[in-house]
């Protein structure tokens, strides 16, 4: 019964995001929204800690998402001076409190670098 519920939920998610996402795969790159910026803002201090530096600017510009048991967001962030970082953020499902957690950060990106799984 648990597997059926999971596949039903996954099916609903995939139906809603059919043009931008495949099951378990990364969706297409999309412009960052206010919601994506809010997620980035929630993990800024953790990103600074992992990077070992402070970011004066931390503006999400683009993102891709992956539906798992929650959602992984891969976000391109402008940190100023022509520098960009990519962050991977996990957001749990609503019944689990919809918490966000920084999974990883990649330094040294440019505005033109494609967001890829990491």
N, C-alpha and C positions, 0 to 999 in steps of 0.2 A: 504494500500500500504506500510506503514511503517513496519508493521509486516512481510509482505512478504519479504521485503528487508533484515530485520534482520535475518529471517530464512534462506534466501539465503546465506547471509554472514556467518552465523553460519555453514550452511551446507558445504560451501567451506572450512572453517577452520577445520571442523571435518574430511572432506575428506583428507586433507593434513596431518593431525595428527592422522589418524584413529588408528594406532597401539599404540599410547601413550596417547590418550585423549578421554574422553567421554564428551558429551555435558554438560557443566557446572561443570563437575567433575575435580578432580585433575589428571593431567597426571602422568606418571611413573617418578620415580626419575632418573635423568640424570646427568652426570658429568657437572660441570660448564664450560661454554665457555667464550671466551673473551668478548662477548656481555653481559653475565650475570655478569661478573666481573665489567664491565663498569656501569651497573645498580646499583650494590652494592656500587661502588665508589661514585655514585651520591647521595646516601642517607647516607653515612657514618657519616657525621656530625650530621644529624638528629637522627641516631641510637645512637650516643654517647650522645646526649642531653637527649634522652628518657631513656637511661641506667644510666645516671649520672656518666659516666666514659669515659676515652679516650682509644681507642683501638690502640695499636702500630702496630698490624697486623690486616688486614681486608681482608682475602682471601676467596672468594667464592669457595666452594668445590663441592657442588651438588645443584640441584634445582628441583622443580616441578612447573608446571604452570597450570593456570585455565583461560580459555577464558570466559570473561564476555563482557561488553561493553568496551573493552580494554583487558588487561591481568593482572592477579594477578600472581606475582612470589613469591614463597616460597623458600627462599635461605638459605642454611646452610653456615655459615661463620666461618672460623677459626680465632679466635681473639688472639691466642697465649697461651702459658702455658697449652696446652692440653684442653683449653676451646673453646666452640663453642656457637654461638648464631644462632637463626633462625629469619630471617626477612621476613615480608610480604611487598611487594612493588607492587603498582599499576602503570601500564603504560597505558596511554590513547591511543586511536586510532590515526593514522597519521593525520586525518582531524581535530583532537582536539589538535594538537601540539605534540603528543607523549611524553608528560611530564611524569616524574616519581615522585611518592610520597610514603614515608614510611608510612605504615598503622600500623604496630605493630612490636615489637621485643620480643623474648623470650630468656631469659638468662639461663645459667646453663646447656647447652647441651654438649654432648660428640660427638666424631667422629662417634660413632655407633648409635646414636639416629636417628630414622626414622623421616623424614619430614612429618608432618601432617597438616591438615587445622587448622588455628587459626585466 
